[in-house]
Amino acid sequence: MFVILVYDAGAKRVQKFHKICRKYLNWVQLSVFEGELTEVQLERLLAELREVMNSEEDSVIVYGFRTRRYFVRRVIGRKKDDPDRRFW
Amino acid sequence: MFVILVYDAGAKRVQKFHKICRKYLNWVQLSVFEGELTEVQLERLLAELREVMNSEEDSVIVYGFRTRRYFVRRVIGRKKDDPDRRFW
């Protein structure tokens, strides 16, 4: 399943979110990750995020797609982010 | 076409990005919008963004899906954002 994950986390937790997501997905923008995951991997990722998140303040949205056949991806402006550019 | 749009814009431009995107799509998270658009509407949205963006600094990624049949959307943590909560 192709997954797009976006999060909005409190400043104190954003680094933890980033590290967890990077274990499973490709970092494509500030708090946006994408990549192929199995259902089991997705559940593991979400379980790890639940452990560090404050569910009153933080928000995670996951979009999952069984096929990429009907899928278009376009980037305008700055391409891939420089992974070393600090965001926190 | 169902569209997910994410952007990473410089602090001086983020309010303009937000206002433009809100004309076309639903705001679901910090710099994440989603909704149904025709191809013409999507091109118009991207043209407006190009006018205000600094393509060296800012980045917009658009995911487009012809069908939502193979589509799963999950939210964990804080649900829909409070539209009046200031982000800039």
Backbone of each chain as ProteinMPNN parsed JSONL, in Angstrom:
{"seq_chain_A": "MFVILVYDAGAKRVQKFHKICRKYLNWVQLSVFEGELTEVQLERLLAELREVMNSEEDSVIVYGFRTRRYFVRRVIGRKKDDPDRRFW", "coords_chain_A": {"N_chain_A": [[0.86, -1.186, 0.0], [0.531, 2.19, -0.932], [1.562, 4.936, 0.925], [0.804, 8.122, 2.273], [1.882, 10.253, 4.704], [1.056, 12.78, 6.938], [1.905, 15.117, 9.443], [1.178, 17.136, 12.345], [2.809, 18.334, 14.837], [3.557, 19.11, 18.276], [6.154, 21.48, 19.17], [8.02, 20.363, 20.927], [7.902, 17.691, 20.386], [8.289, 17.217, 17.694], [10.72, 16.393, 16.62], [10.979, 13.762, 17.49], [8.796, 12.618, 16.178], [9.656, 12.907, 13.574], [11.94, 11.255, 13.464], [10.837, 8.73, 13.972], [9.096, 8.407, 11.788], [10.883, 8.464, 9.68], [12.04, 5.98, 9.804], [10.347, 4.332, 8.511], [9.304, 5.534, 6.219], [9.755, 7.726, 3.285], [11.114, 10.933, 3.55], [9.614, 13.79, 2.368], [8.862, 16.417, 2.56], [8.56, 19.175, 4.842], [6.745, 18.185, 7.145], [5.928, 15.833, 5.974], [5.601, 12.593, 4.74], [6.23, 9.769, 2.631], [5.622, 6.554, 0.999], [5.959, 2.969, 0.374], [4.185, 0.644, 2.307], [3.496, -2.281, 4.255], [0.398, -3.518, 5.707], [0.95, -4.332, 8.297], [3.37, -3.034, 8.859], [2.472, -0.396, 8.762], [0.701, -0.323, 10.93], [2.512, -0.731, 12.999], [4.101, 1.569, 12.778], [2.187, 3.573, 13.378], [1.571, 2.826, 15.969], [3.995, 3.378, 17.271], [4.071, 6.128, 16.946], [1.809, 6.886, 18.406], [2.741, 6.407, 20.944], [4.485, 8.516, 21.487], [3.049, 10.758, 21.016], [0.955, 13.657, 21.826], [-2.248, 13.409, 22.151], [-4.112, 15.355, 22.33], [-3.04, 17.6, 21.287], [-1.414, 16.997, 19.06], [-1.521, 15.939, 15.588], [-2.088, 13.387, 13.208], [-2.353, 12.443, 9.891], [-3.134, 9.869, 7.748], [-2.941, 8.744, 4.484], [-3.881, 6.093, 2.521], [-3.202, 3.982, -0.258], [-4.225, 1.391, -2.323], [-3.446, 0.966, -4.877], [-1.311, 2.442, -7.361], [-2.215, 3.149, -9.731], [-4.078, 5.084, -10.455], [-2.928, 7.491, -9.997], [-1.379, 10.616, -9.54], [1.479, 12.574, -9.218], [2.805, 15.649, -8.48], [5.329, 18.118, -8.364], [5.945, 21.453, -7.495], [8.174, 24.233, -7.496], [10.747, 24.162, -5.012], [12.587, 21.182, -5.196], [13.262, 17.904, -3.952], [13.734, 17.78, -0.491], [16.535, 18.968, 1.332], [17.991, 16.621, 3.231], [19.517, 17.216, 5.433], [18.773, 19.647, 6.265], [17.819, 21.579, 8.94], [14.861, 21.343, 10.858], [13.876, 21.8, 13.319]], "CA_chain_A": [[0.0, 0.0, 0.0], [1.291, 3.453, -0.96], [1.115, 5.739, 2.064], [1.241, 9.506, 2.476], [1.611, 10.572, 6.101], [1.342, 14.174, 7.303], [1.655, 15.317, 10.878], [1.292, 18.473, 12.943], [3.177, 17.947, 16.207], [4.08, 20.17, 19.126], [7.589, 21.714, 18.928], [8.838, 19.453, 21.766], [7.788, 16.292, 19.933], [8.412, 17.114, 16.247], [11.939, 15.645, 16.278], [10.669, 12.33, 17.708], [7.91, 12.216, 15.065], [10.466, 12.826, 12.351], [12.82, 10.068, 13.551], [10.031, 7.507, 13.842], [8.571, 8.301, 10.401], [11.982, 8.175, 8.742], [12.369, 4.529, 9.833], [9.378, 3.578, 7.693], [8.889, 6.223, 4.989], [10.67, 8.735, 2.731], [10.785, 12.304, 3.94], [9.518, 14.57, 1.137], [8.646, 17.831, 2.85], [8.58, 19.542, 6.27], [6.184, 17.109, 7.981], [5.243, 14.969, 5.002], [6.362, 11.387, 4.403], [5.504, 8.894, 1.717], [6.336, 5.328, 0.658], [5.191, 1.714, 0.374], [4.184, -0.065, 3.589], [2.486, -3.322, 4.446], [-0.539, -3.151, 6.778], [1.623, -4.576, 9.586], [4.324, -1.937, 9.065], [1.712, 0.832, 9.041], [0.21, -0.396, 12.32], [3.682, -0.556, 13.885], [4.449, 3.004, 12.715], [1.168, 4.342, 14.118], [1.709, 2.49, 17.405], [5.154, 4.129, 17.784], [3.695, 7.552, 17.011], [0.87, 7.06, 19.52], [3.481, 6.396, 22.218], [5.176, 9.8, 21.755], [2.229, 11.931, 20.7], [-0.037, 14.194, 22.744], [-3.387, 13.315, 21.212], [-4.935, 16.583, 22.418], [-2.372, 18.681, 20.54], [-0.797, 16.555, 17.803], [-2.441, 15.332, 14.615], [-1.455, 12.611, 12.134], [-3.299, 11.965, 8.882], [-2.537, 8.871, 6.859], [-3.699, 8.391, 3.28], [-3.342, 4.834, 1.996], [-3.726, 3.657, -1.597], [-3.898, 0.002, -2.69], [-2.796, 0.957, -6.191], [-0.87, 3.77, -7.8], [-2.58, 3.246, -11.129], [-4.871, 6.294, -10.724], [-2.182, 8.373, -9.09], [-0.516, 11.622, -10.175], [2.24, 13.318, -8.199], [3.49, 16.788, -9.111], [6.052, 18.996, -7.423], [6.339, 22.739, -8.064], [9.085, 24.922, -6.582], [11.939, 23.459, -4.554], [12.362, 19.742, -5.289], [13.448, 17.106, -2.756], [14.311, 18.552, 0.584], [17.877, 18.591, 1.776], [17.697, 15.899, 4.48], [20.233, 17.721, 6.611], [18.29, 20.979, 6.644], [17.188, 21.418, 10.237], [13.49, 21.869, 10.897], [13.411, 22.002, 14.712]], "C_chain_A": [[0.905, 1.248, 0.0], [0.698, 4.375, 0.102], [1.684, 7.152, 1.987], [0.882, 9.825, 3.918], [1.981, 12.035, 6.358], [1.065, 14.333, 8.793], [1.827, 16.779, 11.251], [1.552, 18.192, 14.42], [3.697, 19.157, 16.967], [5.598, 20.259, 18.984], [8.448, 20.717, 19.706], [8.86, 18.038, 21.205], [8.134, 16.103, 18.467], [9.649, 16.295, 15.841], [11.702, 14.138, 16.443], [9.79, 11.811, 16.565], [8.754, 11.952, 13.812], [11.301, 11.539, 12.342], [12.021, 8.779, 13.354], [9.593, 7.326, 12.382], [9.672, 7.915, 9.411], [12.372, 6.702, 8.734], [11.5, 3.767, 8.834], [9.162, 4.199, 6.307], [9.95, 7.228, 4.53], [10.178, 10.125, 3.124], [10.734, 13.174, 2.69], [9.294, 16.049, 1.372], [8.509, 18.027, 4.348], [8.003, 18.461, 7.189], [5.344, 16.188, 7.097], [6.159, 13.811, 4.615], [5.535, 10.54, 3.443], [6.317, 7.64, 1.465], [5.405, 4.132, 0.705], [5.319, 1.053, 1.738], [3.193, -1.224, 3.524], [1.544, -2.837, 5.557], [0.156, -3.279, 8.138], [2.6, -3.434, 9.88], [3.6, -0.649, 9.423], [1.22, 0.828, 10.489], [1.35, -0.182, 13.311], [4.075, 0.918, 13.941], [3.476, 3.821, 13.561], [1.257, 4.067, 15.612], [2.876, 3.278, 18.007], [4.803, 5.607, 17.93], [2.752, 7.811, 18.182], [1.605, 7.156, 20.862], [4.099, 7.762, 22.53], [4.238, 10.992, 21.598], [1.358, 12.372, 21.871], [-1.32, 14.319, 21.912], [-4.34, 14.506, 21.324], [-4.373, 17.651, 21.481], [-1.919, 18.243, 19.144], [-1.831, 15.882, 16.891], [-1.646, 14.602, 13.541], [-2.559, 12.199, 11.167], [-2.545, 11.007, 7.96], [-3.492, 8.62, 5.687], [-3.076, 7.106, 2.731], [-4.006, 4.478, 0.676], [-3.269, 2.274, -2.0], [-3.181, -0.04, -4.028], [-2.377, 2.368, -6.54], [-1.308, 4.02, -9.235], [-3.291, 4.569, -11.425], [-4.219, 7.494, -10.061], [-1.299, 9.336, -9.877], [0.204, 12.362, -9.06], [3.008, 14.432, -8.905], [4.153, 17.628, -8.027], [6.304, 20.316, -8.127], [7.174, 23.47, -7.014], [10.249, 24.019, -6.252], [11.669, 21.952, -4.602], [12.565, 19.069, -3.949], [14.142, 17.959, -1.709], [15.718, 18.078, 0.911], [17.711, 17.931, 3.137], [18.415, 16.488, 5.69], [19.712, 19.083, 7.05], [17.489, 20.846, 7.926], [15.782, 22.022, 10.225], [13.009, 22.087, 12.324], [14.512, 22.644, 15.503]], "O_chain_A": [[1.861, 1.367, 0.766], [-0.516, 4.567, 0.164], [2.859, 7.359, 1.686], [-0.274, 9.689, 4.319], [3.085, 12.469, 6.033], [0.118, 13.759, 9.33], [2.516, 17.545, 10.577], [0.633, 17.853, 15.166], [4.211, 20.106, 16.375], [6.261, 19.257, 18.714], [9.484, 20.273, 19.211], [9.761, 17.264, 21.528], [8.266, 14.967, 18.012], [9.622, 15.587, 14.834], [12.169, 13.34, 15.631], [10.006, 10.714, 16.05], [8.597, 10.952, 13.111], [11.356, 10.83, 11.337], [12.462, 7.86, 12.665], [9.705, 6.237, 11.818], [9.452, 7.168, 8.458], [12.968, 6.223, 7.769], [11.873, 2.689, 8.371], [8.876, 3.492, 5.341], [10.896, 7.541, 5.253], [8.99, 10.436, 3.038], [11.748, 13.284, 2.0], [9.515, 16.856, 0.47], [8.347, 17.036, 5.059], [8.761, 17.871, 7.959], [4.217, 15.822, 7.432], [7.311, 14.002, 4.225], [4.305, 10.589, 3.446], [7.53, 7.623, 1.674], [4.223, 4.255, 1.028], [6.422, 0.914, 2.266], [2.181, -1.154, 2.825], [1.846, -1.873, 6.26], [-0.029, -2.44, 9.019], [2.656, -2.928, 11.001], [4.055, 0.106, 10.283], [1.308, 1.837, 11.188], [1.172, 0.47, 14.339], [4.35, 1.454, 15.015], [3.89, 4.658, 14.362], [1.044, 4.964, 16.428], [2.768, 3.789, 19.122], [5.183, 6.255, 18.904], [2.872, 8.825, 18.871], [1.182, 7.861, 21.779], [4.226, 8.131, 23.697], [4.577, 12.107, 21.994], [1.059, 11.595, 22.777], [-1.452, 15.218, 21.082], [-5.26, 14.652, 20.519], [-5.106, 18.487, 20.952], [-2.02, 18.999, 18.178], [-2.845, 15.346, 17.338], [-0.657, 15.123, 13.025], [-3.587, 11.666, 11.586], [-1.46, 11.315, 7.467], [-4.674, 8.329, 5.872], [-1.867, 7.05, 2.505], [-5.214, 4.647, 0.507], [-2.07, 1.995, -2.021], [-2.403, -0.956, -4.295], [-2.975, 3.349, -6.099], [-0.851, 4.962, -9.883], [-3.134, 5.124, -12.513], [-4.907, 8.411, -9.614], [-0.561, 8.923, -10.771], [-0.413, 12.734, -8.062], [3.778, 14.169, -9.829], [3.614, 17.818, -6.936], [6.823, 20.323, -9.243], [6.93, 23.352, -5.813], [10.692, 23.218, -7.075], [10.64, 21.492, -4.105], [12.112, 19.573, -2.921], [15.027, 18.756, -2.019], [16.03, 16.895, 0.771], [17.333, 18.596, 4.102], [17.989, 16.294, 6.829], [20.142, 19.619, 8.072], [16.55, 20.052, 7.975], [15.557, 23.085, 9.647], [11.872, 22.507, 12.536], [14.345, 22.906, 16.695]]}, "seq_chain_B": "MFVILVYDAGAKRVQKFHKICRKYLNWVQLSVFEGELTEVQLERLLAELREVMNSEEDSVIVYGFRTRRYFVRRVIGRKKDDPDRRFW", "coords_chain_B": {"N_chain_B": [[-11.233, 14.67, -9.738], [-9.552, 13.518, -6.848], [-7.685, 15.471, -4.669], [-4.666, 15.925, -2.843], [-2.899, 18.387, -1.284], [0.219, 19.577, -0.3], [2.282, 21.979, 1.27], [5.364, 23.791, 1.692], [6.261, 26.69, 2.743], [7.967, 29.867, 2.748], [8.103, 31.94, 5.706], [7.122, 34.531, 5.24], [5.381, 34.171, 3.152], [3.525, 32.257, 3.759], [0.943, 32.844, 4.623], [-0.311, 33.842, 2.356], [-0.225, 31.569, 0.724], [-1.913, 29.93, 2.144], [-4.391, 31.279, 1.993], [-4.907, 31.216, -0.776], [-5.042, 28.437, -1.257], [-7.226, 27.743, 0.296], [-9.35, 28.686, -1.17], [-9.857, 26.741, -2.97], [-9.656, 24.197, -1.856], [-10.146, 21.946, 1.017], [-9.02, 22.747, 4.229], [-6.992, 20.742, 6.15], [-4.894, 20.297, 7.835], [-1.957, 21.797, 9.261], [-0.217, 22.683, 6.883], [-1.641, 21.417, 4.897], [-3.928, 20.427, 2.465], [-7.019, 19.26, 1.104], [-9.312, 17.764, -1.326], [-11.938, 17.682, -3.883], [-11.16, 18.364, -7.241], [-11.444, 19.73, -10.524], [-9.422, 19.207, -13.506], [-8.942, 21.67, -14.68], [-9.477, 23.451, -12.558], [-7.424, 22.677, -10.843], [-5.154, 23.421, -12.307], [-5.519, 26.185, -12.355], [-5.316, 26.781, -9.616], [-2.631, 26.03, -9.14], [-1.363, 27.847, -10.821], [-1.953, 30.272, -9.541], [-0.559, 29.879, -7.162], [2.043, 29.71, -8.11], [2.464, 32.354, -8.776], [2.834, 33.669, -6.348], [4.815, 32.311, -5.101], [8.247, 31.569, -4.038], [10.324, 30.004, -5.941], [12.761, 28.956, -5.369], [12.844, 28.606, -2.673], [10.324, 27.761, -1.706], [8.036, 24.936, -1.605], [5.728, 22.83, -3.251], [3.694, 20.03, -3.164], [1.623, 17.978, -5.022], [-0.778, 15.508, -4.869], [-2.691, 13.554, -6.921], [-5.746, 11.808, -7.469], [-7.599, 9.686, -9.493], [-9.665, 8.092, -8.686], [-11.404, 7.22, -5.649], [-11.611, 4.729, -4.836], [-9.656, 2.921, -3.993], [-8.764, 3.819, -1.592], [-7.737, 4.9, 1.582], [-8.272, 6.698, 4.508], [-6.964, 7.866, 7.468], [-7.101, 9.282, 10.702], [-5.156, 10.136, 13.462], [-4.987, 11.257, 16.826], [-5.43, 14.787, 17.332], [-8.424, 15.887, 15.866], [-10.134, 17.463, 13.169], [-8.797, 20.551, 12.276], [-8.959, 23.596, 14.091], [-10.344, 26.116, 12.374], [-9.894, 28.756, 12.946], [-7.599, 28.854, 14.31], [-4.533, 30.377, 14.631], [-1.795, 30.21, 12.385], [0.323, 31.615, 11.541]], "CA_chain_B": [[-10.016, 14.107, -9.19], [-9.311, 13.864, -5.443], [-6.354, 16.076, -4.575], [-4.045, 16.256, -1.56], [-1.839, 19.356, -1.58], [1.024, 19.954, 0.864], [3.275, 22.987, 0.881], [6.364, 24.263, 2.666], [6.489, 28.04, 2.216], [8.677, 30.799, 3.623], [7.194, 32.557, 6.691], [6.51, 35.75, 4.656], [4.417, 33.829, 2.092], [2.665, 31.147, 4.157], [-0.451, 33.303, 4.728], [-0.825, 33.921, 0.978], [-0.451, 30.177, 0.27], [-3.095, 29.416, 2.854], [-5.6, 31.94, 1.438], [-5.154, 30.71, -2.129], [-5.465, 27.026, -1.212], [-8.572, 27.647, 0.895], [-10.38, 28.975, -2.189], [-10.084, 25.571, -3.839], [-9.601, 22.92, -1.137], [-10.423, 21.97, 2.464], [-7.813, 22.798, 5.068], [-7.111, 19.638, 7.104], [-3.797, 20.317, 8.807], [-1.057, 22.955, 9.161], [-0.062, 23.122, 5.475], [-2.195, 20.285, 4.135], [-5.283, 20.669, 1.961], [-7.526, 18.146, 0.294], [-10.647, 17.989, -1.871], [-12.166, 17.309, -5.276], [-10.929, 19.454, -8.19], [-11.297, 19.363, -11.94], [-8.064, 19.5, -13.997], [-8.883, 23.126, -14.914], [-9.354, 24.1, -11.25], [-6.086, 22.394, -10.303], [-4.191, 24.274, -13.032], [-5.728, 27.564, -11.886], [-4.748, 26.841, -8.251], [-1.16, 25.998, -9.237], [-0.925, 29.11, -11.439], [-2.014, 31.314, -8.492], [0.538, 29.618, -6.209], [3.317, 30.059, -8.765], [2.607, 33.816, -8.784], [3.261, 34.21, -5.039], [5.87, 31.51, -4.469], [9.657, 31.719, -4.375], [10.538, 28.592, -6.31], [14.029, 28.481, -4.791], [12.656, 28.312, -1.239], [9.043, 27.122, -1.384], [7.793, 23.643, -2.263], [4.334, 22.369, -3.243], [3.512, 18.686, -3.726], [0.21, 17.672, -5.274], [-1.105, 14.114, -5.184], [-4.031, 13.51, -7.528], [-6.265, 10.431, -7.591], [-8.812, 9.661, -10.326], [-10.747, 7.399, -7.974], [-11.136, 7.029, -4.221], [-12.011, 3.361, -4.533], [-8.586, 2.166, -3.326], [-8.281, 4.931, -0.767], [-8.024, 4.812, 3.026], [-7.827, 7.93, 5.183], [-7.064, 7.678, 8.919], [-6.605, 10.413, 11.496], [-4.963, 9.834, 14.883], [-4.726, 12.487, 17.573], [-6.383, 15.881, 17.22], [-9.16, 15.756, 14.614], [-10.107, 18.584, 12.256], [-8.169, 21.73, 12.865], [-9.826, 24.747, 14.345], [-9.96, 26.999, 11.262], [-9.472, 30.091, 13.367], [-6.331, 28.817, 15.057], [-3.555, 31.07, 13.795], [-0.586, 29.431, 12.112], [1.43, 32.471, 11.059]], "C_chain_B": [[-9.874, 14.543, -7.721], [-7.867, 14.321, -5.29], [-5.941, 16.254, -3.11], [-2.901, 17.201, -1.907], [-1.105, 19.687, -0.279], [2.031, 20.994, 0.409], [4.201, 23.306, 2.053], [6.776, 25.626, 2.139], [7.234, 28.882, 3.241], [7.667, 31.547, 4.492], [6.452, 33.756, 6.091], [5.387, 35.405, 3.676], [3.349, 32.831, 2.551], [1.196, 31.57, 4.235], [-1.083, 33.392, 3.33], [-1.134, 32.521, 0.453], [-1.766, 29.674, 0.855], [-4.378, 29.981, 2.23], [-5.93, 31.399, 0.054], [-5.709, 29.287, -2.06], [-6.893, 26.894, -0.675], [-9.679, 27.967, -0.103], [-10.769, 27.709, -2.952], [-10.288, 24.284, -3.038], [-9.944, 23.09, 0.343], [-9.104, 21.916, 3.236], [-7.917, 21.69, 6.111], [-5.983, 19.61, 8.122], [-2.848, 21.45, 8.46], [-0.865, 23.43, 7.728], [-0.496, 21.986, 4.56], [-3.642, 20.574, 3.761], [-5.726, 19.464, 1.146], [-8.899, 18.487, -0.247], [-10.731, 17.546, -3.322], [-11.958, 18.53, -6.17], [-11.001, 18.895, -9.61], [-9.861, 19.694, -12.341], [-7.908, 21.026, -14.158], [-8.696, 23.856, -13.581], [-7.961, 23.896, -10.669], [-5.046, 23.29, -10.991], [-4.301, 25.73, -12.579], [-5.096, 27.757, -10.505], [-3.222, 26.916, -8.335], [-0.625, 27.284, -9.853], [-0.925, 30.229, -10.39], [-0.853, 31.137, -7.502], [1.881, 30.02, -6.823], [3.569, 31.561, -8.706], [3.166, 34.349, -7.47], [4.484, 33.476, -4.493], [7.274, 31.927, -4.898], [10.141, 30.302, -4.668], [11.897, 28.06, -5.85], [13.81, 27.983, -3.361], [11.414, 27.456, -0.969], [8.865, 25.823, -2.179], [6.319, 23.281, -2.144], [4.318, 20.968, -3.846], [2.013, 18.437, -3.861], [0.093, 16.192, -5.612], [-2.526, 14.115, -5.753], [-4.477, 12.082, -7.754], [-7.574, 10.442, -8.373], [-9.959, 8.994, -9.583], [-10.38, 7.274, -6.518], [-11.427, 5.584, -3.819], [-10.946, 2.641, -3.709], [-7.973, 3.008, -2.221], [-8.692, 4.733, 0.687], [-7.503, 6.1, 3.657], [-8.02, 7.735, 6.688], [-6.474, 8.894, 9.619], [-6.364, 9.905, 12.912], [-4.543, 11.123, 15.573], [-5.817, 13.489, 17.332], [-7.091, 15.783, 15.867], [-9.003, 17.004, 13.762], [-9.538, 19.802, 12.97], [-9.192, 22.829, 13.098], [-9.436, 25.812, 13.32], [-9.481, 28.368, 11.726], [-8.133, 30.07, 14.088], [-5.253, 29.39, 14.156], [-2.32, 30.212, 13.585], [0.55, 30.303, 11.608], [1.504, 33.726, 11.885]], "O_chain_B": [[-10.039, 15.713, -7.376], [-6.941, 13.64, -5.73], [-6.734, 16.667, -2.264], [-2.037, 16.869, -2.719], [-1.731, 20.036, 0.722], [2.57, 20.91, -0.695], [3.862, 23.117, 3.222], [7.557, 25.713, 1.192], [7.144, 28.642, 4.445], [6.526, 31.767, 4.084], [5.281, 33.974, 6.4], [4.533, 36.246, 3.395], [2.383, 32.58, 1.831], [0.303, 30.771, 3.952], [-2.254, 33.055, 3.151], [-2.166, 32.302, -0.181], [-2.601, 29.085, 0.167], [-5.33, 29.243, 1.974], [-7.094, 31.152, -0.258], [-6.705, 28.964, -2.707], [-7.665, 26.05, -1.129], [-10.825, 27.562, 0.095], [-11.865, 27.615, -3.506], [-11.005, 23.384, -3.478], [-10.023, 24.206, 0.857], [-8.206, 21.136, 2.92], [-8.862, 21.7, 6.9], [-6.104, 18.966, 9.164], [-2.981, 22.014, 7.375], [-1.331, 24.52, 7.394], [0.181, 21.643, 3.59], [-4.468, 20.916, 4.607], [-4.907, 18.745, 0.575], [-9.582, 19.369, 0.274], [-9.749, 17.098, -3.915], [-12.504, 19.6, -5.903], [-10.663, 17.737, -9.856], [-9.156, 20.383, -11.604], [-6.87, 21.591, -13.813], [-7.868, 24.761, -13.473], [-7.383, 24.809, -10.079], [-4.167, 23.846, -10.333], [-3.292, 26.421, -12.438], [-4.429, 28.76, -10.252], [-2.597, 27.755, -7.686], [0.44, 27.764, -9.463], [-0.002, 31.043, -10.354], [-0.244, 32.113, -7.063], [2.741, 30.591, -6.151], [4.712, 32.006, -8.601], [3.881, 35.351, -7.457], [5.121, 33.939, -3.547], [7.475, 32.539, -5.947], [10.341, 29.502, -3.754], [12.157, 26.86, -5.93], [14.489, 27.068, -2.895], [11.434, 26.555, -0.13], [9.443, 25.633, -3.249], [5.727, 23.406, -1.072], [4.871, 20.75, -4.924], [1.244, 18.66, -2.927], [0.765, 15.686, -6.511], [-3.451, 14.626, -5.122], [-3.688, 11.238, -8.181], [-8.535, 11.107, -7.987], [-11.12, 9.314, -9.837], [-9.201, 7.227, -6.169], [-11.484, 5.252, -2.635], [-11.275, 1.845, -2.831], [-6.776, 2.906, -1.954], [-9.85, 4.435, 0.982], [-6.392, 6.533, 3.351], [-9.136, 7.464, 7.132], [-5.473, 9.458, 9.177], [-7.258, 9.307, 13.511], [-3.848, 11.963, 15.001], [-6.98, 13.129, 17.148], [-6.439, 15.615, 14.837], [-7.906, 17.547, 13.632], [-9.799, 20.021, 14.153], [-10.172, 22.951, 12.363], [-8.332, 26.354, 13.379], [-8.758, 29.06, 11.009], [-7.59, 31.118, 14.437], [-5.08, 28.929, 13.028], [-1.852, 29.557, 14.517], [1.624, 29.797, 11.283], [2.363, 34.574, 11.643]]}, "name": "protein", "num_of_chains": 2, "seq": "MFVILVYDAGAKRVQKFHKICRKYLNWVQLSVFEGELTEVQLERLLAELREVMNSEEDSVIVYGFRTRRYFVRRVIGRKKDDPDRRFWMFVILVYDAGAKRVQKFHKICRKYLNWVQLSVFEGELTEVQLERLLAELREVMNSEEDSVIVYGFRTRRYFVRRVIGRKKDDPDRRFW"}
